[in-house]
Amino acid sequence: MALAREGANVVVSDISQEDCQKVVDEIEELGRKGLALKCEVSSSDDVEDMVKRTVAEFGRVDILVNNAGILTFKPFLELTDEDWDKTLNVNLRGQFLCARAAGRVMIKNKWGRIINIASISSGGCGIAFPLIAHYTASKGGVMALTEALALELTPQGVNVNAICPGAIDTDMSKGVKEGGQLAQVLARIPKGRLGQPEEIASLAVFLASEEADYISGAAIVIDGGWLTS
């Protein structure tokens, strides 16, 4: 919606066609064009089809926001192969597949923006948490992938950056609320509240703009000050 308000035509993709269409209806109310496409991002065939249909509809791909992600809580020693594979497939493989398919189109026009959603929970320059080793590993991979893609694609006109959110008020944070951990989380955040999806969207819009032309290979933290506490 934030991109549409700035004049973009938007393809909305998710595993739920119905949910995609609801957003597209809102986009079209703004006078922009939208396209709802069901896609499983860990499927190469699905992703390639999504990009092909996007090009068929709009003629090009300028911006990719890699924001599909899942989060489950489980002690490391209890993680199954399936837990690990599912999380890495969606959170990391999915971003690789989407960036590859969209990047091939972008470099033909010598212009593009790839915006990967990582996390402050990525190890390295971020932090790690218990019970989400699989999630942390996937987001650490996103950070590394972002840097590697920036090296290869920036010379061809495609900027690649990562946004590293902290605790954001989305469906993914329901587990924290329902588990009674919200007060503990808020105590770690100098801002004293959860972030809002619109705040992440505003950063994505900036990174997609001409004003951010000299930013590539960056990982930008937006966490209410969590990492400084």
C-alpha positions in Angstrom: 0.0 0.0 0.0 2.9 2.4 0.8 4.4 1.8 -2.6 1.1 2.2 -4.3 0.5 5.5 -2.6 3.8 6.7 -4.1 2.6 5.8 -7.6 3.8 2.2 -8.0 1.7 -0.6 -9.6 2.1 -3.6 -7.3 2.0 -7.3 -7.5 0.9 -8.8 -4.2 2.0 -12.4 -3.6 1.2 -14.8 -0.8 0.2 -18.4 -0.2 -3.4 -17.1 0.1 -4.9 -15.9 -3.2 -7.9 -14.5 -1.2 -5.6 -12.3 1.0 -3.7 -11.1 -2.0 -6.8 -10.0 -3.7 -8.1 -8.0 -0.7 -4.9 -5.9 -0.8 -5.1 -5.5 -4.6 -8.7 -4.2 -4.3 -7.4 -1.5 -1.9 -4.5 -0.7 -4.3 -7.0 -0.2 -7.2 -9.1 2.1 -5.0 -6.1 4.4 -5.0 -6.1 4.5 -8.8 -3.1 2.2 -9.2 -2.9 -1.2 -10.9 -2.5 -4.4 -8.8 -2.1 -8.1 -9.5 -2.8 -10.8 -7.0 -0.7 -13.9 -7.4 -0.6 -17.0 -5.2 2.9 -18.2 -4.8 4.9 -20.5 -2.6 8.3 -18.7 -2.5 10.3 -21.9 -1.8 9.1 -23.3 -5.2 11.3 -22.3 -8.1 8.4 -23.0 -10.5 6.0 -20.7 -8.6 8.5 -17.9 -8.3 9.5 -18.0 -12.0 5.8 -18.0 -12.9 5.1 -15.1 -10.7 7.8 -13.0 -12.3 6.8 -14.0 -15.8 3.2 -13.0 -15.1 4.3 -9.7 -13.7 6.3 -8.9 -16.8 3.4 -10.0 -19.0 1.1 -7.6 -17.1 3.4 -4.6 -16.5 6.2 -5.1 -18.9 9.0 -4.9 -16.3 10.0 -5.4 -12.7 11.6 -2.4 -10.9 11.2 -3.3 -7.2 11.3 -6.5 -5.3 10.5 -6.5 -1.6 11.4 -10.0 -0.2 9.1 -10.0 2.8 7.8 -13.6 3.0 8.8 -15.1 6.4 7.8 -17.5 9.1 8.7 -17.8 12.8 8.2 -20.7 15.2 9.5 -21.2 18.7 11.2 -24.4 19.7 14.3 -25.5 21.7 17.2 -26.2 19.5 17.5 -29.9 20.6 13.9 -30.4 19.8 14.0 -29.0 16.2 13.1 -31.6 13.6 14.6 -31.8 10.1 11.2 -30.5 8.9 11.3 -27.5 11.2 14.7 -26.5 10.0 14.0 -27.1 6.3 10.6 -25.3 6.3 12.1 -22.2 7.9 15.2 -22.0 5.7 13.1 -22.8 2.6 10.8 -19.8 3.2 13.1 -17.3 4.8 16.3 -17.8 2.9 15.7 -20.0 -0.2 12.6 -17.9 -1.0 14.6 -14.7 -1.0 17.2 -16.3 -3.2 14.7 -17.5 -5.7 12.8 -14.3 -5.9 15.9 -12.2 -6.2 17.3 -14.4 -8.9 14.1 -14.3 -11.0 13.5 -10.6 -10.6 17.1 -9.7 -10.9 17.3 -11.3 -14.3 14.6 -8.9 -15.5 16.0 -5.8 -13.7 19.5 -6.0 -15.2 18.0 -5.9 -18.7 16.7 -2.4 -17.9 19.9 -1.6 -15.9 17.8 -0.4 -13.0 16.2 -2.2 -10.0 15.8 -2.3 -6.3 15.9 -5.5 -4.2 14.9 -5.1 -0.6 15.4 -8.1 1.6 13.7 -8.3 5.0 16.2 -9.6 7.5 15.9 -9.2 11.3 17.9 -7.9 14.3 17.8 -11.6 15.2 20.5 -12.6 12.7 23.6 -13.2 14.8 26.7 -11.3 13.7 25.9 -7.6 13.9 22.5 -8.5 15.3 21.5 -10.5 18.3 20.5 -14.1 18.9 17.5 -15.4 20.9 16.8 -18.8 22.4 14.2 -21.0 20.9 14.6 -19.7 17.3 18.0 -21.0 16.2 16.5 -22.0 12.8 15.0 -18.5 12.3 18.2 -16.8 13.4 20.2 -18.9 11.0 17.9 -18.1 8.1 18.0 -14.3 8.7 21.8 -14.4 9.1 21.8 -16.0 5.7 19.7 -13.2 4.3 22.2 -10.7 5.6 25.1 -12.5 3.9 23.0 -13.0 0.7 22.3 -9.3 0.6 26.0 -8.3 0.7 26.9 -10.9 -2.0 24.1 -9.8 -4.3 25.0 -6.2 -3.9 28.5 -6.9 -5.1 27.3 -8.6 -8.2 24.2 -6.6 -9.1 25.0 -3.0 -8.2 27.4 -2.6 -11.1 24.5 -3.6 -13.3 22.2 -0.9 -11.9 20.4 -3.0 -9.3 20.8 -1.9 -5.7 20.4 -4.6 -3.0 19.7 -3.8 0.6 18.3 -5.4 3.8 15.9 -4.0 6.4 16.5 -5.5 9.8 13.3 -5.0 11.9 13.0 -5.5 15.6 9.7 -6.4 17.3 6.9 -5.3 14.9 3.2 -5.5 15.6 2.2 -8.1 13.1 0.8 -11.6 13.2 4.3 -12.9 13.7 4.5 -11.2 17.1 1.3 -12.9 18.3 3.3 -15.6 20.0 5.1 -13.0 22.1 1.8 -11.4 23.2 0.0 -14.7 23.8 3.0 -16.1 25.7 2.9 -13.3 28.2 6.4 -12.0 27.1 5.3 -8.6 25.8 6.3 -6.7 28.9 9.7 -8.3 28.9 10.2 -7.4 25.2 9.1 -3.8 25.7 11.5 -3.4 28.5 14.4 -4.1 26.1 13.2 -1.4 23.6 14.1 2.2 24.5 11.2 3.4 22.4 8.9 1.5 24.7 6.6 0.1 22.1 6.3 -2.4 19.2 7.1 -1.1 15.7 4.3 -0.7 13.2 4.3 -2.3 9.8 3.9 1.2 8.2 7.3 2.2 9.7 9.0 -0.7 7.9 7.1 0.2 4.7 8.3 3.8 4.8 11.9 2.6 4.9 11.2 0.2 2.0 9.7 3.1 0.0 12.8 5.2 0.6 15.2 2.4 -0.4 13.2 1.9 -3.6 13.5 5.6 -4.5 16.0 7.6 -6.5 17.0 9.3 -3.2 18.6 6.0 -2.1 20.6 5.5 -5.3 23.9 5.5 -3.4 22.8 2.9 -0.9 23.6 -0.7 -1.7 24.8 -3.6 0.3 23.5 -2.0 3.5 21.6 -3.6 6.4 19.4 -0.9 8.0 18.2 -1.6 11.5 14.7 -0.3 12.5 14.1 -1.5 16.1 13.2 1.4 18.4 16.7 1.3 19.8 16.8 -2.3 20.9 20.3 -3.0 19.7 21.7 0.0 21.6 20.1 -1.1 24.9 
